[in-house]
Every structure is written in C-alpha cells, then in structure tokens.
Amino acid sequence: MSEEWVELFPSGIAVENSLGRPVLILKDQAGVDVLPVWMNPIDAGIALADMTKGTGLTPHVVSNRILEAIGLCADSCSFVDLVGHHQYVQISFKPVEQKTISTAPVALLGPMQLRLRADEAMSFCMTSKARFFSTKSYMTRCRALDAELTQLGNGLVEGSPFGAISALEKGTKKPQYMM
C-alpha cells in the first residue's frame, strides 16, 4: 500500500542556522505537517523575492517563457528521495493551452518529469507556481536530519561537534601521534 501524498505550501525561509544554509519551510494546509527544505543562498534569495510578491523578475522568467513556447508548464514538485543530506524532487510538467500555434512537437513530448536536487529547484518551482507534495514519512525523516544538521552546526560553532573533541580529550587510548 502506498503512502498518501500531502500538499504543502511555502510558509517562510529561515536564515538563522549555524551552518549558514537557508531553509525553506513548507507546511500543509492546517500548518501541522512541516517539511524543511535546505537551499543554497542564491536560490533562497530568489525564492524569498518570489514569496514577498516582488517584481516577479527572477532568473526563471526566461525558463518559464521557453517552456510556454513549447506548450509546457511546471505542474507539481514532489519530494521523492533523501540521499545523505540532499533532498530530491520530481518536477512534473503539463501541457498548457497556447494562444498561438507552436511549431514545437508538443504532442510527442507527452508527460514530462525531471528528478532534481531540491536545493537547486525550489525557486524555479515557486516562480512557476508548481504545487508541492510530500509524504508524512519523508517529512519526518527530513525533520530528524534537520535536527541532526543543526546539532552538528552548533557543535562546529562551539568547537565540539557531537562531543567528538571532548571524547578524544577524555579517551583512555590516544593515538601515538597525539601528545
């Protein structure tokens, strides 16, 4: 039996973490289920501009115009995989009605999907007005990893990630090269 998909909505971007990596916060309609999405700073800046209803002039304007010219638009962005600390999404595109007849072979394209790293795709998906989806188990895994990354970042700032340095100092067997 497959797990149910939950639609998520952009809620905000947190930029205050010890690793210096912005986090897009996606929430379900009720605001109960939360998915942290780690982003690179450039993509976060573009997403933040889109969230604040800025001018709409992002680097993705050209990409969206190209897609429109061939009769496609981004429809959904589903979180499908977690590899290490990288989240992966599958972006699905759908045909759009065109006002002019295109010479592109849209009928031959059919349904199109791309698997991309989430940190590289979020601002594009937001600019494209794609719908976001995740499973609850995926959200739970990402929240646990986010907590671990935050703990690691705090440890790095304090000089003792997960107590590794203090464990070395208190260890009974030190390698010969340590004095």
Secondary structure, 3 states (H helix, E strand, C coil): CCCCEEEEEEEEEECCCCCCCCEEEEECCCCCCEEEEECCHHHHHHHHHHHCCCCCCCCHHHHHHHHHHCCEEEEEEEEEEEECCEEEEEEEEEECCCCCCCCCCHHHHCCEEEEEEHHHHHHHHHHCCCEEEEEHHHHHHHHHHHHHHHHHHHHHHHCCHHHHHHHHHHCCCCCCCCC
